[in-house]
Amino acid sequence: MSAGIELFRRIACALPGAVESAHMGHPDFRVGGRIFATLSGEARGCGVLKLTVEQQAAFVAELPEVFEPVQGGWGRMGTTYIVLDRADEETMRGALMTAYRNVEAKQKTSLPKRRKKGAAG
């Protein structure tokens, strides 16, 4: 197993509340039950990040040798490869944090509103 894969896994699992799971036979990393990154590109030496389209464009523009859109429709929606052996630890950490925050923020905005104690229902 490459050092890049181990670093990706270590950084992802160290994020608050993050857990490693699996989806379709590939390791994935979740917060609140939602995937923010996977190792579905492991065979080609890549991690996969759940970014917005705008974030993807910024990462690819800044480091095209490290980041590339996943092919097809998922890539057009922001799903992005990170070439693990070309990414230094700081870059990998920043990219994983971005993906993690995207999912964490979406989760917080989709939580049902709690009724105030004593409110009629």
Order of alpha helices (4+ residues) and beta strands (2+ residues): alpha-beta-beta-beta-beta-alpha-beta-alpha-beta-alpha
